[in-house]
């Protein structure tokens, strides 16, 4: 079964979707789903903190071969041990490691781009990702490597591999060394041009020894579940990468 492995419901501060609604939509699409609520420690707004205990307590009854429970960890070096403790304490199926903050500023905020060139902003983003991935060896997949391109305040926000190959190669080497998958996040796969910009990164991942990718819509609403998974599958095939999902922290082969 094909899994959408990146879904947020009401336990993430930026989603109001009920898990029952997500399950219903997934059943219509004949997809498996993995719920991956946000945990962003040291967030400047304390009311966004995830109650992990309550999340798992409420959702365990829904767990099945088609509904898995995971988490999306906002990787920050200063939160390393606290994040590690959470992962070790609770029984997750899947752990995504993502970069949402750089220099204590959320990437979507205009403040991060102020007085920075694109080269400066993106280099700092990739530098932070590299520093985190070196020590976050306990995450299963590197989430949305192109996250910054969603929000960057530049005329052309796309990531061109050749412009940042030094940073990207080091990140991919660490993921390979750690045995981690890379996520193909479908949220931005809205045109052939975007796909073309991302393909060199995933092809390079394979060249460096990477073999696994997870596919995730990053859905916060039911209508976004499963979006463009077919595009992501085609990308994986073009890069010779195997589509997997994680169950009990072990990779399972998708369709």
Secondary structure, DSSP 8 states (H G I E B T S, - for coil): --EEEEE--TTSTT----HHHHHHHHHHHT-EEEEEEEE-TT-SSGGG---HHHHHHHHGGG-SSSEEEEEEEE--GGGHHHHHHHHHHS--SEEEEE--EETTEETTSGGGTTT--HHHHHHHHHHHHHHHHHH-TT-SEE--TTTHHHH--SS-----GGGSHHHHHHHHHHHHHHT-EEEEEGGG--SHHHHHHHHHHHHHHHHTT--EEEEE--BSSGGGTTTTHHHHHHHHHHTT-EEEEEETTEEEE--
